[in-house]
Amino acid sequence: MKIINSIVSWAFKKRIHQIELFLKYPHDVQNEVFKNLLRNGRDTEFGKKYGFSNIISPDDFANRIPVQSYEQLFPYIDRTMKGEKNLLWPSEVKWFAKSSGTTNARSKFIPVTSEALEDCHFKGGKDMLSIYVNNYPNTNLFNGKGLGIGGSHQINEYDPTETSFYGDVSAVIMQNLPVWAQFIRTPSLDLALLDKWEEKIEKMAEVTSRENVTNLSGVPTWTILLIKKVVEITKSNNILEVWPNLEAFFHGAVAFKPYRNLFKELIPKKDMHYMETYNASEGFFGIQDHTQKDELLLMLDYGIYYEFIPVSELESENPRTLTLDQVKKGENYAMLITTNAGLWRYNIGDTIKFTSTAPYRIKISGRTKHFINAFGEEVIIENAETAISYACEHTGSIIDNFTAAPVYFEGNNKGCHEWIIEFSKEPDSLDRFRNLLDETLRNINSDYDAKRYKDMALQAPIVRIAPVGTFYEWMRKKGKLGGQNKVPRLSNNREYIDDVFAIMNSKGEYKSTA
């Protein structure tokens, strides 16, 4: 296995030279991507409608094609799912990534073309490993297996030919991985893609506990569940007794900072490496390339052309958009993508901030539809996660999950924010935790601070401790068990939090600052 580790590590390191190319010439690379996408899309129905053949520049592109939401692209996607061809992209679409997202309850189906698989998703996975090997040249990652929690897929019943499929993007990727990649991962595909989530976790824990697992990949919340199950069934003190050679966790989908202390407890290893990625059903966008910084390198040669909308323009009918060379550090932008899966000027729903423009590095700051702005406070996910991490750090607590929403004015009562938090280790003082959460939000968000001034518009937040298993029960009730699903962090209405609160009440007593 040592020989295999050396060969595979050498092969991945070769990609670093190509990464250095787009680091050096980012705008040239993006311009080439832009031209290739237009060339491929000009004879599609969408391309003919908007006159791709006559588009010369990014300005032409932005002026001619409106920003697209999923709802606007849905008629094309729906027809593609029913077997029509050459609507958004010229090549045949055999796979669709199904995503309920965190913005609404309705499923979205994102086309995954062969080009998107090869030049984006697979390339992103390979680059993740390339950067890791480059950062840790003495790695033994490939002496063992990588463990990832996948979703499931099924035949697309909307297609009369029954020759296309849909499922979680993780399942789409796993099903199409090349042979060499299947060789270095665990468990077997039939188990990894099992659709019965609770049965899958049980069986995965049993099978993988007998493997030499050196690395994990997935969403932190579901990875925690699997690690705990492996420790439970093996009657171990910690996971290193089962997987002594575990050295890396590649994570994404939710912010890692609130979970860092929990992972330190679950994996008590000083030189355990954590590496963040930014990928979704729509594509693979960023990779953490620094070992000491949590910013992400924006990957520019994956067949994705980027544009950015200043958050202040989001509600405009025709928002102003910026190209990569026009962005500024520290500004909040909604990200638009045009991709080799036929998503044209698509608003992915994420907001990001640039931490550097030479090279282009970003941090995910939130979701365009996930925030609290009931009283003009404009609290975004980045604010919430910073505040909750600080409160945890200074009260000795560790969270499993959380959600927050406004409590609206009622009669003479003022509004406030309500937080429901499930802890794996509760704070030494819930009141102190609440105060630190509130103070941190006031320090980092001037709008929130203004509304909290002398309790004029907002009173101090309510914090409730959810009984263990509450969020899991909520996800199960919603049919959202699985590695790609996430608890909505913030909402401007009470749809989610009232649902979670009902489950808490059914479980009996709970702690609260109210």
VOGU-3710 file (C-alpha; in Angstrom, 3 decimals, decimal comma):
1> mkiinsivsw> 0,000/0,000/0,000  2,930/2,362/0,585  3,877/2,118/-3,088  0,282/2,928/-4,083  0,267/5,871/-1,684  3,467/7,243/-3,253  2,226/6,820/-6,836  -1,200/8,347/-6,195  0,319/11,253/-4,241  2,730/11,970/-7,106
11> afkkrihqie> -0,099/11,875/-9,663  -2,206/14,370/-7,705  0,701/16,771/-7,228  0,974/17,176/-11,016  -2,307/19,114/-11,085  -0,793/21,891/-8,951  0,903/23,361/-12,043  -2,501/23,852/-13,727  -3,891/25,488/-10,600  -0,931/27,859/-10,619
21> lflkyphdvq> -1,894/28,835/-14,173  -5,303/30,242/-13,225  -3,771/31,810/-10,116  -1,437/33,743/-12,402  -3,902/34,512/-15,213  -7,380/34,489/-13,603  -9,090/36,854/-16,045  -7,671/35,156/-19,137  -8,863/31,783/-17,836  -12,353/33,106/-17,042
31> nevfknllrn> -12,559/34,771/-20,458  -11,717/31,459/-22,129  -14,387/29,695/-20,055  -16,882/32,399/-21,072  -16,161/31,915/-24,796  -16,360/28,112/-24,579  -19,717/28,232/-22,802  -21,202/30,572/-25,408  -19,810/28,427/-28,219  -21,411/25,311/-26,749
41> grdtefgkky> -24,715/26,967/-25,991  -25,341/29,019/-29,135  -27,396/26,361/-30,968  -29,508/25,359/-27,970  -33,073/26,646/-27,632  -31,959/28,998/-24,867  -28,948/30,169/-26,890  -31,065/30,946/-29,945  -33,648/32,794/-27,855  -31,004/35,163/-26,489
51> gfsniispdd> -28,830/35,375/-29,585  -25,638/33,812/-28,242  -24,076/33,993/-31,706  -24,126/37,801/-31,523  -22,759/38,107/-27,983  -19,183/39,370/-28,073  -18,415/40,574/-24,556  -19,427/40,003/-20,932  -21,312/43,313/-21,112  -23,365/42,009/-24,067
61> fanripvqsy> -24,016/38,833/-22,094  -25,201/40,718/-18,989  -27,360/43,167/-20,981  -29,030/40,529/-23,125  -29,764/37,732/-20,632  -31,693/38,457/-17,410  -30,486/36,966/-14,138  -32,117/33,539/-13,884  -33,737/31,935/-10,853  -34,549/28,229/-10,683
71> eqlfpyidrt> -38,199/29,067/-11,353  -37,244/30,833/-14,578  -35,091/27,942/-15,807  -37,550/25,308/-14,629  -39,582/25,069/-17,883  -36,374/24,124/-19,745  -35,286/21,697/-17,011  -38,741/20,138/-16,827  -38,765/19,477/-20,578  -35,221/18,098/-20,404
81> mkgeknllwp> -36,297/15,687/-17,676  -39,088/14,514/-19,983  -36,576/13,597/-22,660  -36,271/16,710/-24,850  -32,752/17,594/-25,982  -30,656/20,645/-26,800  -32,672/23,050/-24,650  -30,039/24,444/-22,272  -26,979/22,399/-23,268  -26,145/20,462/-26,459
91> sevkwfakss> -25,086/17,115/-24,970  -27,569/14,564/-23,653  -28,418/14,894/-19,965  -28,557/11,541/-18,193  -28,382/12,757/-14,596  -30,162/15,349/-12,450  -29,151/16,350/-8,935  -32,217/16,525/-6,728  -32,021/19,165/-4,049  -34,640/20,429/-1,634
101> gttnarskfi> -32,115/23,118/-0,739  -32,780/25,228/2,312  -34,826/27,950/0,657  -38,125/26,158/0,125  -39,708/22,752/0,524  -40,072/22,011/-3,188  -37,438/19,788/-4,793  -35,137/21,260/-7,401  -33,659/19,183/-10,207  -30,297/20,458/-11,448
111> pvtsealedc> -28,973/19,030/-14,751  -25,620/17,263/-14,385  -24,059/16,859/-17,826  -21,073/14,654/-18,637  -19,017/17,861/-18,975  -20,099/19,023/-15,520  -19,192/15,660/-14,028  -15,757/15,428/-15,643  -14,621/19,049/-15,766  -16,236/20,311/-12,585
121> hfkggkdmls> -17,295/17,779/-9,924  -14,575/15,187/-10,559  -11,948/17,841/-11,195  -12,889/19,514/-7,910  -12,471/16,253/-6,036  -9,099/15,616/-7,630  -7,953/19,165/-6,923  -9,002/18,836/-3,297  -6,698/15,836/-2,982  -3,959/17,545/-5,019
131> iyvnnypntn> -3,927/20,561/-2,716  -4,003/18,314/0,345  -1,047/16,262/-0,870  0,833/19,441/-1,751  0,208/20,857/1,730  1,016/17,596/3,509  3,694/15,840/1,416  4,228/13,117/4,041  0,591/12,053/3,959  -0,440/8,408/4,214
141> lfngkglgig> -3,934/9,174/2,964  -3,853/6,533/0,230  -2,582/3,747/2,465  -6,210/3,349/3,497  -9,725/4,247/2,378  -11,783/7,413/2,176  -15,251/7,294/3,701  -18,005/9,513/2,347  -21,706/9,551/3,228  -23,675/9,567/-0,004
151> gshqineydp> -27,334/9,956/-0,812  -29,395/7,792/-3,154  -30,668/7,897/-6,742  -33,473/6,462/-8,821  -34,749/6,203/-12,377  -36,262/9,456/-13,641  -39,939/8,528/-13,911  -40,637/11,708/-15,890  -38,563/10,380/-18,804  -40,662/8,031/-20,984
161> tetsfygdvs> -37,489/6,215/-22,091  -36,449/5,635/-18,444  -32,811/6,190/-19,422  -32,085/9,119/-17,109  -31,779/9,300/-13,332  -31,956/11,730/-10,439  -30,737/11,768/-6,859  -28,542/13,595/-4,347  -25,483/15,095/-6,028  -23,279/12,891/-3,839
171> avimqnlpvw> -25,057/9,820/-5,230  -24,730/11,081/-8,813  -20,995/11,585/-8,316  -20,422/8,262/-6,538  -22,320/6,297/-9,176  -20,172/7,785/-11,937  -16,752/7,729/-10,265  -13,928/6,151/-12,292  -12,604/2,739/-11,231  -9,468/4,144/-9,577
181> aqfirtpsld> -11,602/6,340/-7,322  -13,836/3,418/-6,308  -10,702/1,535/-5,297  -9,702/4,115/-2,647  -13,127/4,625/-1,041  -15,490/2,738/1,278  -18,148/1,337/1,661  -19,344/-0,455/-1,472  -21,680/1,476/-3,766  -24,752/-0,611/-2,970
191> lalldkweek> -24,411/0,346/0,688  -23,229/3,933/0,140  -26,275/4,648/-2,064  -28,858/2,887/0,103  -31,987/5,049/0,319  -33,080/4,024/3,842  -31,021/6,482/5,842  -31,262/4,994/9,341  -30,519/1,499/8,036  -27,637/2,895/5,994
201> iekmaevtsr> -25,954/4,587/8,966  -26,182/1,376/10,972  -24,747/-0,780/8,189  -22,091/1,771/7,204  -20,870/1,917/10,788  -20,690/-1,859/10,977  -18,848/-2,325/7,661  -16,466/0,632/7,837  -15,452/-0,099/11,420  -13,473/-3,000/9,934
211> envtnlsgvp> -11,720/-0,824/7,329  -8,528/1,229/7,536  -10,217/4,616/7,126  -7,720/7,451/6,684  -10,066/10,251/5,615  -13,685/11,344/5,851  -15,716/13,591/3,585  -19,186/15,022/3,954  -21,454/17,397/5,863  -20,281/17,810/9,502
221> twtillikkv> -23,680/17,082/11,074  -24,115/13,713/9,367  -20,455/12,768/9,765  -20,810/13,305/13,511  -23,754/10,903/13,533  -21,725/8,211/11,742  -18,671/8,611/13,985  -20,828/8,306/17,099  -22,487/5,178/15,710  -19,108/3,549/14,933
231> veitksnnil> -17,852/4,312/18,456  -21,094/2,930/19,905  -21,130/-0,389/18,056  -17,408/-1,010/18,629  -17,681/-0,003/22,306  -14,636/2,219/21,840  -13,598/5,270/23,825  -13,074/7,309/20,670  -12,877/6,859/16,915  -9,063/6,663/16,845
241> evwpnleaff> -9,300/3,271/18,527  -11,200/2,125/15,433  -9,423/4,198/12,780  -5,928/4,905/14,190  -4,675/6,207/10,816  -7,448/8,772/10,361  -5,788/12,039/9,311  -8,225/14,244/7,367  -11,827/15,413/7,179  -12,945/17,132/3,961
251> hgavafkpyr> -16,088/19,028/4,846  -18,599/21,383/3,274  -22,257/22,514/3,037  -22,364/24,162/6,493  -19,893/26,317/8,388  -17,401/24,215/10,321  -16,452/26,646/13,080  -19,393/25,834/15,390  -18,503/22,125/15,150  -14,722/22,342/15,538
261> nlfkelipkk> -14,660/21,651/19,294  -17,009/18,704/18,917  -14,733/17,161/16,280  -11,757/17,665/18,587  -13,595/15,588/21,175  -14,675/12,937/18,691  -11,211/12,770/17,058  -8,657/13,558/19,813  -5,670/13,869/17,514  -3,410/16,944/17,473
271> dmhymetyna> -2,395/16,604/13,825  -5,873/15,863/12,466  -6,376/17,972/9,335  -9,618/19,728/8,386  -10,150/21,029/4,867  -13,216/22,905/3,650  -14,734/22,677/0,176  -17,515/24,644/-1,472  -19,546/22,415/-3,733  -23,239/22,000/-4,456
281> segffgiqdh> -25,624/20,369/-6,903  -24,850/23,200/-9,326  -21,075/22,769/-9,297  -17,786/22,770/-7,426  -16,623/26,287/-6,592  -13,951/26,547/-3,927  -11,277/24,693/-1,970  -9,388/25,657/1,173  -5,781/25,832/0,001  -4,194/27,299/3,159
291> tqkdelllml> -3,575/25,129/6,200  -3,929/28,020/8,662  -6,695/30,084/7,023  -10,337/29,138/6,471  -10,787/31,092/3,240  -11,434/29,232/-0,026  -9,612/29,485/-3,322  -12,179/30,226/-6,052  -11,595/27,564/-8,726  -11,680/29,269/-12,110
301> dygiyyefip> -11,168/26,510/-14,688  -14,092/24,170/-13,997  -16,317/25,287/-16,874  -18,033/27,882/-14,665  -18,182/31,595/-15,517  -18,737/33,828/-12,489  -20,602/37,093/-12,007  -21,485/38,870/-8,770  -24,410/40,996/-7,589  -23,819/43,503/-4,775
311> vselesenpr> -26,240/42,497/-2,020  -27,692/46,012/-2,049  -28,882/45,316/-5,622  -30,613/42,006/-4,910  -34,131/43,403/-4,794  -33,664/45,388/-8,025  -35,598/44,287/-11,100  -32,415/44,497/-13,162  -29,573/44,219/-10,663  -26,124/45,528/-11,516
321> tltldqvkkg> -23,665/42,665/-11,931  -19,882/42,631/-11,692  -17,293/40,462/-13,394  -14,414/38,954/-11,460  -12,044/41,839/-12,214  -14,537/44,339/-10,717  -15,088/42,836/-7,265  -13,699/44,306/-4,038  -12,479/42,722/-0,844  -14,885/42,681/2,073
331> enyamlittn> -18,040/43,393/0,051  -21,016/41,043/0,245  -22,045/39,582/-3,140  -24,644/37,144/-4,388  -22,967/34,703/-6,756  -24,168/34,116/-10,319  -22,926/31,128/-12,289  -23,015/30,123/-15,929  -22,034/26,475/-16,204  -21,256/23,544/-18,468
341> aglwrynigd> -24,526/22,003/-17,243  -26,582/24,697/-18,994  -27,269/27,019/-16,084  -27,152/30,510/-17,607  -26,621/33,518/-15,292  -28,118/31,424/-12,495  -28,484/32,892/-9,014  -27,290/30,033/-6,846  -28,657/31,645/-3,686  -25,347/31,995/-1,829
351> tikftstapy> -23,647/35,166/-0,710  -19,859/35,400/-0,507  -17,143/37,861/0,460  -13,730/38,126/-1,155  -10,888/37,934/1,340  -8,307/38,380/-1,433  -8,295/39,361/-5,103  -4,752/38,207/-5,889  -5,460/35,340/-5,948  -9,238/35,243/-5,630
361> rikisgrtkh> -10,196/33,753/-2,291  -13,640/33,856/-0,710  -15,678/33,089/2,374  -19,314/32,009/2,234  -21,307/34,619/4,148  -24,841/33,240/3,860  -27,865/32,588/1,699  -29,819/35,213/-0,209  -33,037/33,886/1,332  -31,667/32,851/4,734
371> finafgeevi> -31,388/35,807/7,059  -33,371/37,614/9,736  -34,466/41,109/8,824  -37,798/41,384/10,603  -36,904/44,693/12,285  -34,213/46,073/9,962  -31,419/44,184/11,759  -30,128/42,334/8,652  -28,568/39,368/10,479  -26,955/36,958/8,028
381> ienaetaisy> -25,665/33,427/8,571  -22,065/34,602/8,881  -23,097/36,833/11,823  -25,017/34,009/13,490  -22,221/31,471/13,206  -19,587/33,920/14,444  -21,697/34,815/17,474  -22,676/31,277/18,374  -19,058/30,076/18,035  -17,878/32,835/20,385
391> acehtgsiid> -20,569/32,032/22,935  -19,690/28,327/22,810  -15,978/29,010/23,205  -16,491/31,150/26,315  -19,048/28,935/28,053  -17,370/25,574/27,430  -20,253/24,387/25,275  -20,422/22,432/22,016  -23,363/22,545/19,615  -24,919/19,881/17,453
401> nftaapvyfe> -27,402/22,071/15,574  -29,350/25,314/15,755  -31,959/27,468/14,077  -33,201/30,991/14,756  -36,167/33,161/13,775  -37,865/36,387/14,867  -40,553/36,745/17,510  -42,741/39,445/16,024  -44,409/42,362/17,820  -47,565/41,351/19,638
411> gnnkgchewi> -49,671/43,860/21,526  -47,332/45,941/23,685  -44,571/43,345/23,539  -41,435/44,157/21,592  -39,844/41,787/19,118  -36,791/39,635/19,651  -34,925/36,711/18,132  -35,569/33,155/19,269  -32,790/30,560/19,070  -33,279/26,822/19,433
421> iefskepdsl> -29,948/25,081/20,010  -29,163/21,410/20,494  -25,927/20,958/22,429  -23,708/17,921/22,758  -22,223/19,762/25,729  -24,389/22,391/27,400  -23,007/25,809/28,448  -21,943/26,360/32,067  -24,582/29,102/32,190  -27,400/29,484/29,691
431> drfrnlldet> -27,943/33,128/30,639  -24,256/33,878/30,098  -24,373/32,052/26,759  -27,370/34,188/25,722  -25,623/37,393/26,771  -22,420/36,534/24,877  -24,435/35,625/21,788  -26,285/38,920/21,962  -23,172/41,007/22,693  -21,229/39,452/19,834
441> lrninsdyda> -24,038/40,106/17,381  -24,111/43,717/18,553  -20,348/44,017/18,086  -20,288/42,632/14,536  -23,603/43,949/13,172  -24,305/47,671/13,569  -27,913/47,296/12,350  -28,644/44,691/15,019  -26,905/46,867/17,612  -29,032/49,873/16,665
451> krykdmalqa> -32,250/47,882/17,045  -31,081/46,504/20,396  -30,208/49,956/21,789  -32,065/50,268/25,095  -34,395/47,481/23,875  -36,091/50,064/21,666  -36,984/47,724/18,791  -35,455/44,402/19,801  -35,311/42,823/23,229  -32,613/40,364/24,277
461> pivriapvgt> -32,876/37,050/22,426  -34,589/33,970/23,788  -32,398/30,857/23,785  -33,946/27,424/24,214  -31,989/24,189/24,611  -33,483/21,442/22,477  -33,468/17,904/23,904  -30,954/15,573/22,253  -32,308/14,197/18,986  -34,746/17,063/18,311
471> fyewmrkkgk> -33,226/18,199/15,024  -32,759/14,626/13,844  -36,443/14,022/14,516  -37,346/17,215/12,630  -35,243/16,164/9,621  -36,811/12,691/9,674  -40,306/14,161/9,858  -39,528/16,359/6,848  -38,071/13,442/4,874  -34,682/15,152/4,866
481> lggqnkvprl> -32,448/12,529/6,418  -29,276/12,261/4,358  -25,864/13,742/3,774  -26,977/16,574/1,470  -29,711/17,974/3,723  -29,157/20,758/6,230  -31,089/22,416/9,036  -32,043/25,976/7,980  -29,975/28,282/10,198  -31,978/31,490/9,902
491> snnreyiddv> -35,444/32,314/8,674  -37,426/35,542/8,426  -40,608/33,674/9,343  -41,444/31,074/11,982  -42,232/28,124/9,713  -39,178/26,081/10,719  -38,770/27,131/14,330  -42,411/26,498/15,273  -42,114/23,020/13,803  -38,960/22,314/15,847
501> faimnskgey> -40,572/23,823/18,947  -43,541/21,455/18,596  -41,159/18,480/18,655  -39,447/19,921/21,752  -42,786/20,221/23,518  -43,627/16,618/22,677  -40,360/15,509/24,310  -41,213/17,168/27,622  -39,163/19,633/29,654  -36,436/21,796/28,185
511> ksta> -34,263/24,704/29,360  -34,882/28,250/28,216  -33,911/31,829/29,018  -37,528/32,923/28,539
//
